[in-house]
Amino acid sequence: MWKFILILCFFFSPMVLLPCEPFVSKSLPPIDHSSKDKSFLEFKTKLQKVLKSKDRKGLEAIIDSDIHFSFGPESGKKDFLKSFQLTDKPNESDFWNLLTDTIQLGFRQNQEGQMVAPYFFETFPSDYDPFSHYLIIGKNVNVREDASKDSKSLGLLSYQIVRSEADDLDGRRMEKESNCNWKKICTPQGKAGFVCDRFIRSPLDYRAFFEKRKDKWVLSIFVVGD
């Protein structure tokens, strides 16, 4: 009888998150090199207007003819426009939001002179597996005890690398009230918790490279994955 009661208590008691394996803490504070080059700053302003108004013609003018956007056989401007449904249904394309979200994270200028967004893509430490580690992309982001905005906060993180703790419910914790898909993560201190996906990003998510060709800035790379 007591064994049966203990089993019931186990299944109906509040979920307890077990500690996870701690790891070396690393933060990547935000930077933005946009203002380092006056011509790029002007280009960035123009690009933001193009994205906001979903101006397909304006976009075509700033896409490199040999743009790289896939690890498959597709390449070039024509395939790019078709791939993102910018040819037939430009207003319905998810490209506008994808690039907007990417450049909002800031630019870093690399040694080749390219402007790269998000700022942390090329500086994400190689000793952290990019398939299982993510960056908190905000200041004082709550790590929750459960997948809910009303759940107890276990702590605050700012621009720190965390590790994904995938489980059977990963990707299915959508909470309409907070507009969050909650991700289970492990903090460097070894605490497991949940973070709203709006404040976490993989280094293998979309990244954009802009470079100057004949005194004109163009989008030369826009890819996701590895």
SULUR-V426439 format. One record per pair of residues at least 12 apart in sequence whose ideal C-beta (glycine too) atoms are under 7 Angstrom apart, sorted by the first residue. I is the first residue (numbers start at 1). J is the second residue. D is the distance in whole Angstrom. If there is no record, write none. Layout:
i:I j:J d:D
i:I j:J d:D
This chain:
i:15 j:146 d:7
i:17 j:145 d:7
i:17 j:192 d:4
i:17 j:193 d:7
i:18 j:192 d:7
i:19 j:190 d:5
i:19 j:191 d:7
i:19 j:192 d:7
i:20 j:165 d:6
i:20 j:186 d:4
i:20 j:190 d:6
i:20 j:192 d:5
i:21 j:186 d:7
i:21 j:190 d:6
i:22 j:188 d:6
i:22 j:189 d:6
i:22 j:190 d:3
i:23 j:163 d:7
i:23 j:188 d:6
i:24 j:188 d:7
i:25 j:160 d:7
i:25 j:188 d:4
i:26 j:125 d:6
i:26 j:160 d:7
i:26 j:161 d:5
i:27 j:158 d:7
i:27 j:159 d:5
i:27 j:160 d:5
i:28 j:120 d:5
i:28 j:123 d:6
i:28 j:135 d:6
i:28 j:159 d:6
i:29 j:159 d:5
i:30 j:106 d:5
i:30 j:119 d:6
i:30 j:159 d:6
i:31 j:106 d:6
i:31 j:108 d:6
i:31 j:119 d:5
i:32 j:106 d:4
i:32 j:107 d:6
i:32 j:119 d:7
i:33 j:107 d:5
i:33 j:108 d:6
i:33 j:109 d:4
i:33 j:115 d:7
i:34 j:107 d:5
i:36 j:109 d:6
i:39 j:217 d:7
i:40 j:115 d:6
i:40 j:217 d:6
i:43 j:217 d:4
i:47 j:62 d:7
i:51 j:96 d:5
i:51 j:99 d:6
i:51 j:100 d:5
i:54 j:90 d:6
i:54 j:91 d:6
i:54 j:96 d:5
i:56 j:86 d:6
i:56 j:90 d:4
i:62 j:218 d:6
i:62 j:219 d:6
i:63 j:77 d:5
i:63 j:80 d:6
i:63 j:218 d:7
i:63 j:219 d:5
i:64 j:213 d:7
i:64 j:218 d:4
i:64 j:219 d:6
i:64 j:220 d:4
i:65 j:77 d:5
i:67 j:80 d:5
i:67 j:219 d:6
i:67 j:220 d:6
i:67 j:221 d:7
i:67 j:222 d:7
i:68 j:220 d:7
i:68 j:221 d:5
i:68 j:223 d:7
i:69 j:83 d:7
i:69 j:222 d:5
i:69 j:223 d:6
i:70 j:83 d:7
i:70 j:223 d:7
i:71 j:225 d:7
i:98 j:206 d:5
i:99 j:208 d:6
i:99 j:222 d:7
i:102 j:117 d:5
i:102 j:118 d:6
i:102 j:206 d:5
i:102 j:207 d:7
i:102 j:208 d:5
i:103 j:117 d:5
i:103 j:208 d:6
i:105 j:117 d:6
i:105 j:118 d:4
i:105 j:119 d:6
i:105 j:137 d:6
i:106 j:118 d:6
i:106 j:119 d:4
i:107 j:119 d:6
i:108 j:122 d:7
i:108 j:123 d:7
i:110 j:122 d:6
i:113 j:211 d:7
i:113 j:212 d:7
i:114 j:209 d:5
i:114 j:210 d:6
i:114 j:211 d:5
i:115 j:210 d:4
i:116 j:207 d:7
i:116 j:209 d:5
i:117 j:207 d:7
i:117 j:208 d:5
i:118 j:201 d:7
i:118 j:207 d:6
i:120 j:135 d:6
i:120 j:203 d:7
i:121 j:203 d:6
i:121 j:207 d:5
i:124 j:203 d:4
i:128 j:161 d:6
i:130 j:202 d:7
i:130 j:203 d:5
i:130 j:204 d:5
i:130 j:226 d:7
i:131 j:204 d:7
i:132 j:163 d:6
i:132 j:164 d:5
i:133 j:161 d:5
i:133 j:162 d:7
i:133 j:163 d:5
i:134 j:162 d:6
i:134 j:164 d:6
i:134 j:200 d:5
i:134 j:201 d:6
i:134 j:202 d:5
i:135 j:159 d:7
i:135 j:161 d:6
i:135 j:201 d:6
i:135 j:203 d:7
i:136 j:157 d:5
i:136 j:158 d:7
i:136 j:159 d:6
i:136 j:160 d:5
i:136 j:162 d:6
i:136 j:199 d:6
i:136 j:200 d:6
i:137 j:199 d:6
i:137 j:200 d:7
i:137 j:201 d:5
i:138 j:199 d:4
i:139 j:158 d:5
i:140 j:156 d:4
i:140 j:158 d:6
i:141 j:156 d:7
i:141 j:157 d:5
i:141 j:158 d:7
i:141 j:195 d:6
i:141 j:199 d:4
i:142 j:156 d:6
i:143 j:155 d:5
i:143 j:157 d:6
i:143 j:187 d:6
i:143 j:191 d:7
i:143 j:193 d:4
i:143 j:195 d:6
i:144 j:193 d:6
i:144 j:194 d:5
i:145 j:193 d:6
i:146 j:194 d:6
i:147 j:173 d:4
i:147 j:175 d:7
i:147 j:182 d:4
i:147 j:194 d:5
i:148 j:175 d:6
i:149 j:175 d:7
i:149 j:177 d:7
i:149 j:178 d:4
i:149 j:180 d:7
i:154 j:191 d:6
i:154 j:193 d:5
i:155 j:187 d:7
i:155 j:191 d:7
i:157 j:187 d:7
i:160 j:188 d:7
i:162 j:185 d:4
i:162 j:186 d:6
i:162 j:187 d:6
i:163 j:185 d:6
i:163 j:186 d:4
i:164 j:183 d:7
i:164 j:185 d:6
i:165 j:184 d:4
i:165 j:185 d:6
i:165 j:186 d:5
i:165 j:192 d:6
i:167 j:184 d:6
i:170 j:184 d:7
i:178 j:196 d:6
i:180 j:196 d:4
i:180 j:197 d:6
i:180 j:198 d:6
i:181 j:197 d:4
i:182 j:194 d:4
i:182 j:196 d:6
i:183 j:195 d:5
i:183 j:197 d:5
i:183 j:200 d:6
i:204 j:224 d:7
i:204 j:225 d:6
i:204 j:226 d:5
i:205 j:224 d:6
i:206 j:222 d:7
i:206 j:224 d:5
i:207 j:223 d:7
i:208 j:221 d:7
i:208 j:222 d:5
i:209 j:221 d:4
